[in-house]
Each structure stands twice: as structure tokens, then as C-alpha cells.
């Protein structure tokens, strides 16, 4: 049974995913990731995965669901940023 904090957790994760979607849109619109740090993105990605593993070990469904969504959207963000980084590097 989910309580109010569980629902707020899901809402918070939804907001975080929306933020990442805006970042994806910005990268796609500008066709550039030059204002991003790929090292910083890599560190965040590893941290996101570690947190997901922790939530899985706790068997907390709202946290697993939210973090799983973050993994999916951040993976898209990371791949798109890497793609434009490589593409722009080839042009120079």
C-alpha cells in the first residue's frame, strides 16, 4: 500500500524526468553538447545506477520506479550528448 510520501516521491521523479527531457530537447535543437561536461555526465550516470541498485536492494517500488525512469531518460540524454560530442569533434 502506497502512502502520501510514496506518491510525492513518484511526482518528484516525474519532475526530474521532465527536466532531463528539456535538456534532451535543448541538445537536439542546438545539435550540440559543447556546453556539457561528458565527465560530469558520466559521474552522474554512475551515481544514478548505484542509487537504483540500492533501491532494488531495499525493494521499495516507488523508489525503484522513479529511479528506473531516471535511468531511461538519462541514458537517452547521455547517448545524445555523446553523439553530438563525437559528431562536432569530427567537424573540427
N, C-alpha and C positions, 0 to 999 in steps of 0.2 A: 504494500500500500504506500503510495507516494504522499508526502506531506507538502506543506507550503514551501519549505526550503528546497525540496526536490524540484518543484515547478519553477521556482525562481532560478535554480541552477540551470535548468533547460533554457529558460528565457535568456539568461546571461550568456550561455554558449551560443545561442542563436544570434545575439548581438555581436559577439566576437566573430562569428562566421560572416555576418553581413559586412563587418569591417574588412575582413580579408577579401570578400567579393569585390568591394570597392577598390581595393588595391590591385586585384586582378584586372578589373576594368581599366584602371589607370595605366597599367603596364601595357595592356593590349591596345589601348587608344594611342599611347605615345610610341608604341613599338620599341620601347627602351627600358632597360633596367639599370641604367648607369647611375641613378641616384640611390641604388640599393647596395648593401654590403652582402655579397654572397656568403662570406664567412659568418656574418651575423645571422643570416637566414639559416645556415647550416646548424649553428648553435641552437637557434630557436626550434628547428625541426627535431633535433636530437632530444631536446628538453620535452617537447610535445610527446614524443614517442615514449620516453621514460615515464612521464606522468600517466599516459594511457596504460602502460604495463602495471603501474602502481594501482590504478583504479580497477583494473581487471583482477588484480590480486585481492582487492577489497570486496569484489563482487557487488559494487554499487552501480546499479543500472543507469540512473540518471547521469552520473559522472562518466561512465563508460560511453554512453550515447553521445553526450556533449563532446567529450574528448575525441571520440571517433569521428564526429563531424568536423572537428578542427583538423584532424589528421587528413581527411579527404580534401578539404578546401585548401589547407596549407600545402599539401602535396601539389595541387594544381598551381598554386601561386609559385612555389619553388621551381617547378618544371618550366613554367612560363618565363620566370626571371632568368633561369639558366639558359633557356633557348635564346632569348634576346641578348643576353650577355655574350654567348658564343657567336650569334649572328652579327652583332655590332663589332665584335673583335675581328671577325673575318673581313669586314669592310674597311677597317683602318690599317 
